[in-house]
Amino acid sequence: MISFLKDSFREIKHVVWPTKDDTRKYFFIVVWVLVTFGLYIFVASTLFTNIIFALKDLIK
């Protein structure tokens, strides 16, 4: 267990952490993708719901 922890800390020293600008850029990319995907799901769900209700009204 001690060996594992020593190896883990040694590996952490080799990690190249992203810069502040990179972090900000990737954050906005992720937010943009999430908003775009959320809007797509909303529009698709709304259209599907309207189609289902329209078909239900035709059957009645």
PDB file with SEQRES, HELIX, SHEET and CRYST1 records, atoms N, CA, C and O in Angstrom:
SEQRES   1 A   60  MET ILE SER PHE LEU LYS ASP SER PHE ARG GLU ILE LYS          
SEQRES   2 A   60  HIS VAL VAL TRP PRO THR LYS ASP ASP THR ARG LYS TYR          
SEQRES   3 A   60  PHE PHE ILE VAL VAL TRP VAL LEU VAL THR PHE GLY LEU          
SEQRES   4 A   60  TYR ILE PHE VAL ALA SER THR LEU PHE THR ASN ILE ILE          
SEQRES   5 A   60  PHE ALA LEU LYS ASP LEU ILE LYS                              
HELIX    1 AA1 ILE A    2  ILE A   12  1                                  11    
HELIX    2 AA2 LYS A   20  ILE A   59  1                                  40    
CRYST1    1.000    1.000    1.000  90.00  90.00  90.00 P 1           1          
ATOM      1  N   MET A   1       0.830  -1.193   0.000  1.00  0.00           N  
ATOM      2  CA  MET A   1       0.000   0.000   0.000  1.00  0.00           C  
ATOM      3  C   MET A   1       0.871   1.252   0.000  1.00  0.00           C  
ATOM      4  O   MET A   1       0.588   2.204  -0.727  1.00  0.00           O  
ATOM      5  N   ILE A   2       1.910   1.259   0.795  1.00  0.00           N  
ATOM      6  CA  ILE A   2       2.822   2.407   0.846  1.00  0.00           C  
ATOM      7  C   ILE A   2       3.498   2.594  -0.508  1.00  0.00           C  
ATOM      8  O   ILE A   2       3.668   3.719  -0.979  1.00  0.00           O  
ATOM      9  N   SER A   3       3.877   1.496  -1.118  1.00  0.00           N  
ATOM     10  CA  SER A   3       4.523   1.560  -2.433  1.00  0.00           C  
ATOM     11  C   SER A   3       3.577   2.176  -3.469  1.00  0.00           C  
ATOM     12  O   SER A   3       3.990   2.981  -4.304  1.00  0.00           O  
ATOM     13  N   PHE A   4       2.311   1.785  -3.400  1.00  0.00           N  
ATOM     14  CA  PHE A   4       1.317   2.332  -4.326  1.00  0.00           C  
ATOM     15  C   PHE A   4       1.203   3.846  -4.158  1.00  0.00           C  
ATOM     16  O   PHE A   4       1.179   4.583  -5.144  1.00  0.00           O  
ATOM     17  N   LEU A   5       1.134   4.307  -2.915  1.00  0.00           N  
ATOM     18  CA  LEU A   5       1.021   5.745  -2.667  1.00  0.00           C  
ATOM     19  C   LEU A   5       2.250   6.504  -3.148  1.00  0.00           C  
ATOM     20  O   LEU A   5       2.126   7.584  -3.726  1.00  0.00           O  
ATOM     21  N   LYS A   6       3.430   5.950  -2.915  1.00  0.00           N  
ATOM     22  CA  LYS A   6       4.667   6.596  -3.381  1.00  0.00           C  
ATOM     23  C   LYS A   6       4.667   6.692  -4.900  1.00  0.00           C  
ATOM     24  O   LYS A   6       5.012   7.730  -5.464  1.00  0.00           O  
ATOM     25  N   ASP A   7       4.279   5.608  -5.554  1.00  0.00           N  
ATOM     26  CA  ASP A   7       4.229   5.613  -7.020  1.00  0.00           C  
ATOM     27  C   ASP A   7       3.191   6.606  -7.538  1.00  0.00           C  
ATOM     28  O   ASP A   7       3.413   7.279  -8.544  1.00  0.00           O  
ATOM     29  N   SER A   8       2.075   6.689  -6.855  1.00  0.00           N  
ATOM     30  CA  SER A   8       1.031   7.630  -7.270  1.00  0.00           C  
ATOM     31  C   SER A   8       1.518   9.065  -7.184  1.00  0.00           C  
ATOM     32  O   SER A   8       1.315   9.842  -8.118  1.00  0.00           O  
ATOM     33  N   PHE A   9       2.161   9.435  -6.071  1.00  0.00           N  
ATOM     34  CA  PHE A   9       2.670  10.795  -5.929  1.00  0.00           C  
ATOM     35  C   PHE A   9       3.776  11.083  -6.940  1.00  0.00           C  
ATOM     36  O   PHE A   9       3.891  12.209  -7.423  1.00  0.00           O  
ATOM     37  N   ARG A  10       4.574  10.099  -7.257  1.00  0.00           N  
ATOM     38  CA  ARG A  10       5.629  10.279  -8.252  1.00  0.00           C  
ATOM     39  C   ARG A  10       5.003  10.536  -9.627  1.00  0.00           C  
ATOM     40  O   ARG A  10       5.496  11.368 -10.388  1.00  0.00           O  
ATOM     41  N   GLU A  11       3.933   9.831  -9.939  1.00  0.00           N  
ATOM     42  CA  GLU A  11       3.262  10.021 -11.225  1.00  0.00           C  
ATOM     43  C   GLU A  11       2.581  11.387 -11.308  1.00  0.00           C  
ATOM     44  O   GLU A  11       2.548  12.002 -12.374  1.00  0.00           O  
ATOM     45  N   ILE A  12       2.041  11.859 -10.190  1.00  0.00           N  
ATOM     46  CA  ILE A  12       1.378  13.169 -10.183  1.00  0.00           C  
ATOM     47  C   ILE A  12       2.366  14.271 -10.539  1.00  0.00           C  
ATOM     48  O   ILE A  12       1.981  15.271 -11.145  1.00  0.00           O  
ATOM     49  N   LYS A  13       3.618  14.104 -10.176  1.00  0.00           N  
ATOM     50  CA  LYS A  13       4.634  15.113 -10.508  1.00  0.00           C  
ATOM     51  C   LYS A  13       4.889  15.187 -12.012  1.00  0.00           C  
ATOM     52  O   LYS A  13       5.384  16.200 -12.506  1.00  0.00           O  
ATOM     53  N   HIS A  14       4.554  14.120 -12.746  1.00  0.00           N  
ATOM     54  CA  HIS A  14       4.783  14.095 -14.194  1.00  0.00           C  
ATOM     55  C   HIS A  14       3.585  14.608 -14.992  1.00  0.00           C  
ATOM     56  O   HIS A  14       3.667  14.755 -16.211  1.00  0.00           O  
ATOM     57  N   VAL A  15       2.487  14.878 -14.315  1.00  0.00           N  
ATOM     58  CA  VAL A  15       1.276  15.333 -15.000  1.00  0.00           C  
ATOM     59  C   VAL A  15       1.484  16.754 -15.506  1.00  0.00           C  
ATOM     60  O   VAL A  15       2.011  17.609 -14.794  1.00  0.00           O  
ATOM     61  N   VAL A  16       1.063  16.995 -16.742  1.00  0.00           N  
ATOM     62  CA  VAL A  16       1.096  18.339 -17.307  1.00  0.00           C  
ATOM     63  C   VAL A  16      -0.308  18.909 -17.149  1.00  0.00           C  
ATOM     64  O   VAL A  16      -1.231  18.514 -17.861  1.00  0.00           O  
ATOM     65  N   TRP A  17      -0.458  19.831 -16.221  1.00  0.00           N  
ATOM     66  CA  TRP A  17      -1.763  20.402 -15.935  1.00  0.00           C  
ATOM     67  C   TRP A  17      -2.096  21.470 -16.968  1.00  0.00           C  
ATOM     68  O   TRP A  17      -1.204  22.178 -17.435  1.00  0.00           O  
ATOM     69  N   PRO A  18      -3.389  21.595 -17.334  1.00  0.00           N  
ATOM     70  CA  PRO A  18      -3.765  22.607 -18.329  1.00  0.00           C  
ATOM     71  C   PRO A  18      -3.609  24.021 -17.758  1.00  0.00           C  
ATOM     72  O   PRO A  18      -3.714  24.245 -16.552  1.00  0.00           O  
ATOM     73  N   THR A  19      -3.359  24.950 -18.658  1.00  0.00           N  
ATOM     74  CA  THR A  19      -3.239  26.343 -18.239  1.00  0.00           C  
ATOM     75  C   THR A  19      -4.626  26.912 -17.942  1.00  0.00           C  
ATOM     76  O   THR A  19      -5.647  26.286 -18.225  1.00  0.00           O  
ATOM     77  N   LYS A  20      -4.635  28.095 -17.374  1.00  0.00           N  
ATOM     78  CA  LYS A  20      -5.903  28.751 -17.057  1.00  0.00           C  
ATOM     79  C   LYS A  20      -6.698  29.030 -18.335  1.00  0.00           C  
ATOM     80  O   LYS A  20      -7.917  28.865 -18.365  1.00  0.00           O  
ATOM     81  N   ASP A  21      -5.996  29.454 -19.387  1.00  0.00           N  
ATOM     82  CA  ASP A  21      -6.670  29.734 -20.665  1.00  0.00           C  
ATOM     83  C   ASP A  21      -7.235  28.458 -21.282  1.00  0.00           C  
ATOM     84  O   ASP A  21      -8.344  28.468 -21.816  1.00  0.00           O  
ATOM     85  N   ASP A  22      -6.484  27.359 -21.212  1.00  0.00           N  
ATOM     86  CA  ASP A  22      -6.980  26.083 -21.738  1.00  0.00           C  
ATOM     87  C   ASP A  22      -8.216  25.627 -20.969  1.00  0.00           C  
ATOM     88  O   ASP A  22      -9.192  25.167 -21.561  1.00  0.00           O  
ATOM     89  N   THR A  23      -8.165  25.758 -19.659  1.00  0.00           N  
ATOM     90  CA  THR A  23      -9.301  25.349 -18.832  1.00  0.00           C  
ATOM     91  C   THR A  23     -10.527  26.168 -19.178  1.00  0.00           C  
ATOM     92  O   THR A  23     -11.619  25.614 -19.300  1.00  0.00           O  
ATOM     93  N   ARG A  24     -10.377  27.471 -19.338  1.00  0.00           N  
ATOM     94  CA  ARG A  24     -11.497  28.339 -19.695  1.00  0.00           C  
ATOM     95  C   ARG A  24     -12.046  27.965 -21.077  1.00  0.00           C  
ATOM     96  O   ARG A  24     -13.261  27.900 -21.270  1.00  0.00           O  
ATOM     97  N   LYS A  25     -11.152  27.722 -22.029  1.00  0.00           N  
ATOM     98  CA  LYS A  25     -11.574  27.375 -23.387  1.00  0.00           C  
ATOM     99  C   LYS A  25     -12.368  26.065 -23.387  1.00  0.00           C  
ATOM    100  O   LYS A  25     -13.434  25.989 -23.998  1.00  0.00           O  
ATOM    101  N   TYR A  26     -11.858  25.039 -22.711  1.00  0.00           N  
ATOM    102  CA  TYR A  26     -12.536  23.747 -22.673  1.00  0.00           C  
ATOM    103  C   TYR A  26     -13.851  23.826 -21.893  1.00  0.00           C  
ATOM    104  O   TYR A  26     -14.812  23.130 -22.221  1.00  0.00           O  
ATOM    105  N   PHE A  27     -13.893  24.670 -20.865  1.00  0.00           N  
ATOM    106  CA  PHE A  27     -15.129  24.856 -20.109  1.00  0.00           C  
ATOM    107  C   PHE A  27     -16.223  25.395 -21.020  1.00  0.00           C  
ATOM    108  O   PHE A  27     -17.345  24.889 -21.011  1.00  0.00           O  
ATOM    109  N   PHE A  28     -15.902  26.425 -21.811  1.00  0.00           N  
ATOM    110  CA  PHE A  28     -16.915  27.012 -22.688  1.00  0.00           C  
ATOM    111  C   PHE A  28     -17.308  26.057 -23.809  1.00  0.00           C  
ATOM    112  O   PHE A  28     -18.459  26.064 -24.247  1.00  0.00           O  
ATOM    113  N   ILE A  29     -16.381  25.243 -24.277  1.00  0.00           N  
ATOM    114  CA  ILE A  29     -16.719  24.238 -25.290  1.00  0.00           C  
ATOM    115  C   ILE A  29     -17.700  23.225 -24.710  1.00  0.00           C  
ATOM    116  O   ILE A  29     -18.684  22.872 -25.360  1.00  0.00           O  
ATOM    117  N   VAL A  30     -17.443  22.764 -23.511  1.00  0.00           N  
ATOM    118  CA  VAL A  30     -18.335  21.791 -22.862  1.00  0.00           C  
ATOM    119  C   VAL A  30     -19.711  22.403 -22.619  1.00  0.00           C  
ATOM    120  O   VAL A  30     -20.726  21.751 -22.863  1.00  0.00           O  
ATOM    121  N   VAL A  31     -19.758  23.639 -22.144  1.00  0.00           N  
ATOM    122  CA  VAL A  31     -21.051  24.293 -21.904  1.00  0.00           C  
ATOM    123  C   VAL A  31     -21.808  24.450 -23.213  1.00  0.00           C  
ATOM    124  O   VAL A  31     -23.014  24.205 -23.263  1.00  0.00           O  
ATOM    125  N   TRP A  32     -21.114  24.856 -24.276  1.00  0.00           N  
ATOM    126  CA  TRP A  32     -21.756  25.022 -25.584  1.00  0.00           C  
ATOM    127  C   TRP A  32     -22.332  23.688 -26.083  1.00  0.00           C  
ATOM    128  O   TRP A  32     -23.460  23.643 -26.573  1.00  0.00           O  
ATOM    129  N   VAL A  33     -21.565  22.617 -25.959  1.00  0.00           N  
ATOM    130  CA  VAL A  33     -22.041  21.302 -26.408  1.00  0.00           C  
ATOM    131  C   VAL A  33     -23.254  20.873 -25.583  1.00  0.00           C  
ATOM    132  O   VAL A  33     -24.225  20.360 -26.139  1.00  0.00           O  
ATOM    133  N   LEU A  34     -23.210  21.076 -24.266  1.00  0.00           N  
ATOM    134  CA  LEU A  34     -24.335  20.688 -23.411  1.00  0.00           C  
ATOM    135  C   LEU A  34     -25.597  21.482 -23.745  1.00  0.00           C  
ATOM    136  O   LEU A  34     -26.686  20.912 -23.803  1.00  0.00           O  
ATOM    137  N   VAL A  35     -25.464  22.781 -23.963  1.00  0.00           N  
ATOM    138  CA  VAL A  35     -26.629  23.609 -24.306  1.00  0.00           C  
ATOM    139  C   VAL A  35     -27.179  23.194 -25.668  1.00  0.00           C  
ATOM    140  O   VAL A  35     -28.392  23.061 -25.832  1.00  0.00           O  
ATOM    141  N   THR A  36     -26.302  22.991 -26.639  1.00  0.00           N  
ATOM    142  CA  THR A  36     -26.731  22.579 -27.979  1.00  0.00           C  
ATOM    143  C   THR A  36     -27.448  21.236 -27.927  1.00  0.00           C  
ATOM    144  O   THR A  36     -28.512  21.075 -28.525  1.00  0.00           O  
ATOM    145  N   PHE A  37     -26.874  20.278 -27.221  1.00  0.00           N  
ATOM    146  CA  PHE A  37     -27.489  18.952 -27.117  1.00  0.00           C  
ATOM    147  C   PHE A  37     -28.814  19.040 -26.362  1.00  0.00           C  
ATOM    148  O   PHE A  37     -29.779  18.370 -26.728  1.00  0.00           O  
ATOM    149  N   GLY A  38     -28.867  19.858 -25.316  1.00  0.00           N  
ATOM    150  CA  GLY A  38     -30.105  20.035 -24.567  1.00  0.00           C  
ATOM    151  C   GLY A  38     -31.206  20.621 -25.427  1.00  0.00           C  
ATOM    152  O   GLY A  38     -32.351  20.172 -25.364  1.00  0.00           O  
ATOM    153  N   LEU A  39     -30.871  21.626 -26.233  1.00  0.00           N  
ATOM    154  CA  LEU A  39     -31.864  22.217 -27.144  1.00  0.00           C  
ATOM    155  C   LEU A  39     -32.333  21.207 -28.191  1.00  0.00           C  
ATOM    156  O   LEU A  39     -33.517  21.151 -28.525  1.00  0.00           O  
ATOM    157  N   TYR A  40     -31.397  20.413 -28.702  1.00  0.00           N  
ATOM    158  CA  TYR A  40     -31.747  19.378 -29.679  1.00  0.00           C  
ATOM    159  C   TYR A  40     -32.732  18.383 -29.068  1.00  0.00           C  
ATOM    160  O   TYR A  40     -33.737  18.043 -29.692  1.00  0.00           O  
ATOM    161  N   ILE A  41     -32.448  17.918 -27.856  1.00  0.00           N  
ATOM    162  CA  ILE A  41     -33.331  16.960 -27.188  1.00  0.00           C  
ATOM    163  C   ILE A  41     -34.700  17.598 -26.933  1.00  0.00           C  
ATOM    164  O   ILE A  41     -35.729  16.946 -27.112  1.00  0.00           O  
ATOM    165  N   PHE A  42     -34.720  18.864 -26.520  1.00  0.00           N  
ATOM    166  CA  PHE A  42     -35.986  19.567 -26.267  1.00  0.00           C  
ATOM    167  C   PHE A  42     -36.819  19.656 -27.537  1.00  0.00           C  
ATOM    168  O   PHE A  42     -38.010  19.345 -27.526  1.00  0.00           O  
ATOM    169  N   VAL A  43     -36.195  20.081 -28.631  1.00  0.00           N  
ATOM    170  CA  VAL A  43     -36.925  20.230 -29.896  1.00  0.00           C  
ATOM    171  C   VAL A  43     -37.409  18.871 -30.393  1.00  0.00           C  
ATOM    172  O   VAL A  43     -38.557  18.740 -30.818  1.00  0.00           O  
ATOM    173  N   ALA A  44     -36.550  17.865 -30.344  1.00  0.00           N  
ATOM    174  CA  ALA A  44     -36.942  16.534 -30.810  1.00  0.00           C  
ATOM    175  C   ALA A  44     -38.078  15.976 -29.958  1.00  0.00           C  
ATOM    176  O   ALA A  44     -39.018  15.386 -30.491  1.00  0.00           O  
ATOM    177  N   SER A  45     -38.002  16.152 -28.663  1.00  0.00           N  
ATOM    178  CA  SER A  45     -39.053  15.660 -27.765  1.00  0.00           C  
ATOM    179  C   SER A  45     -40.366  16.382 -28.014  1.00  0.00           C  
ATOM    180  O   SER A  45     -41.425  15.756 -28.045  1.00  0.00           O  
ATOM    181  N   THR A  46     -40.301  17.694 -28.191  1.00  0.00           N  
ATOM    182  CA  THR A  46     -41.509  18.466 -28.448  1.00  0.00           C  
ATOM    183  C   THR A  46     -42.159  18.050 -29.769  1.00  0.00           C  
ATOM    184  O   THR A  46     -43.376  17.874 -29.839  1.00  0.00           O  
ATOM    185  N   LEU A  47     -41.345  17.896 -30.813  1.00  0.00           N  
ATOM    186  CA  LEU A  47     -41.891  17.463 -32.104  1.00  0.00           C  
ATOM    187  C   LEU A  47     -42.513  16.072 -31.999  1.00  0.00           C  
ATOM    188  O   LEU A  47     -43.609  15.837 -32.509  1.00  0.00           O  
ATOM    189  N   PHE A  48     -41.823  15.166 -31.346  1.00  0.00           N  
ATOM    190  CA  PHE A  48     -42.330  13.805 -31.194  1.00  0.00           C  
ATOM    191  C   PHE A  48     -43.648  13.810 -30.427  1.00  0.00           C  
ATOM    192  O   PHE A  48     -44.588  13.111 -30.804  1.00  0.00           O  
ATOM    193  N   THR A  49     -43.723  14.592 -29.355  1.00  0.00           N  
ATOM    194  CA  THR A  49     -44.949  14.682 -28.562  1.00  0.00           C  
ATOM    195  C   THR A  49     -46.095  15.242 -29.399  1.00  0.00           C  
ATOM    196  O   THR A  49     -47.210  14.723 -29.349  1.00  0.00           O  
ATOM    197  N   ASN A  50     -45.829  16.296 -30.164  1.00  0.00           N  
ATOM    198  CA  ASN A  50     -46.877  16.881 -31.010  1.00  0.00           C  
ATOM    199  C   ASN A  50     -47.347  15.903 -32.077  1.00  0.00           C  
ATOM    200  O   ASN A  50     -48.539  15.837 -32.377  1.00  0.00           O  
ATOM    201  N   ILE A  51     -46.431  15.155 -32.645  1.00  0.00           N  
ATOM    202  CA  ILE A  51     -46.805  14.151 -33.655  1.00  0.00           C  
ATOM    203  C   ILE A  51     -47.672  13.062 -33.034  1.00  0.00           C  
ATOM    204  O   ILE A  51     -48.672  12.649 -33.620  1.00  0.00           O  
ATOM    205  N   ILE A  52     -47.290  12.602 -31.854  1.00  0.00           N  
ATOM    206  CA  ILE A  52     -48.065  11.556 -31.184  1.00  0.00           C  
ATOM    207  C   ILE A  52     -49.478  12.060 -30.862  1.00  0.00           C  
ATOM    208  O   ILE A  52     -50.452  11.341 -31.088  1.00  0.00           O  
ATOM    209  N   PHE A  53     -49.600  13.287 -30.337  1.00  0.00           N  
ATOM    210  CA  PHE A  53     -50.922  13.827 -30.030  1.00  0.00           C  
ATOM    211  C   PHE A  53     -51.747  14.053 -31.307  1.00  0.00           C  
ATOM    212  O   PHE A  53     -52.960  13.842 -31.306  1.00  0.00           O  
ATOM    213  N   ALA A  54     -51.095  14.477 -32.386  1.00  0.00           N  
ATOM    214  CA  ALA A  54     -51.814  14.661 -33.655  1.00  0.00           C  
ATOM    215  C   ALA A  54     -52.333  13.311 -34.165  1.00  0.00           C  
ATOM    216  O   ALA A  54     -53.466  13.223 -34.638  1.00  0.00           O  
ATOM    217  N   LEU A  55     -51.517  12.268 -34.071  1.00  0.00           N  
ATOM    218  CA  LEU A  55     -51.970  10.936 -34.484  1.00  0.00           C  
ATOM    219  C   LEU A  55     -53.106  10.445 -33.599  1.00  0.00           C  
ATOM    220  O   LEU A  55     -54.040   9.805 -34.082  1.00  0.00           O  
ATOM    221  N   LYS A  56     -53.031  10.739 -32.317  1.00  0.00           N  
ATOM    222  CA  LYS A  56     -54.089  10.327 -31.389  1.00  0.00           C  
ATOM    223  C   LYS A  56     -55.403  11.018 -31.751  1.00  0.00           C  
ATOM    224  O   LYS A  56     -56.465  10.399 -31.704  1.00  0.00           O  
ATOM    225  N   ASP A  57     -55.331  12.291 -32.110  1.00  0.00           N  
ATOM    226  CA  ASP A  57     -56.541  13.030 -32.494  1.00  0.00           C  
ATOM    227  C   ASP A  57     -57.115  12.507 -33.807  1.00  0.00           C  
ATOM    228  O   ASP A  57     -58.332  12.528 -33.994  1.00  0.00           O  
ATOM    229  N   LEU A  58     -56.270  12.040 -34.716  1.00  0.00           N  
ATOM    230  CA  LEU A  58     -56.754  11.483 -35.987  1.00  0.00           C  
ATOM    231  C   LEU A  58     -57.470  10.166 -35.758  1.00  0.00           C  
ATOM    232  O   LEU A  58     -58.438   9.857 -36.453  1.00  0.00           O  
ATOM    233  N   ILE A  59     -57.008   9.389 -34.794  1.00  0.00           N  
ATOM    234  CA  ILE A  59     -57.605   8.079 -34.536  1.00  0.00           C  
ATOM    235  C   ILE A  59     -58.959   8.216 -33.862  1.00  0.00           C  
ATOM    236  O   ILE A  59     -59.846   7.401 -34.116  1.00  0.00           O  
ATOM    237  N   LYS A  60     -59.147   9.202 -33.024  1.00  0.00           N  
ATOM    238  CA  LYS A  60     -60.421   9.372 -32.315  1.00  0.00           C  
ATOM    239  C   LYS A  60     -61.561   9.629 -33.231  1.00  0.00           C  
ATOM    240  O   LYS A  60     -62.693   9.791 -32.777  1.00  0.00           O  
TER     241      LYS A  60                                                      
END                                                                             
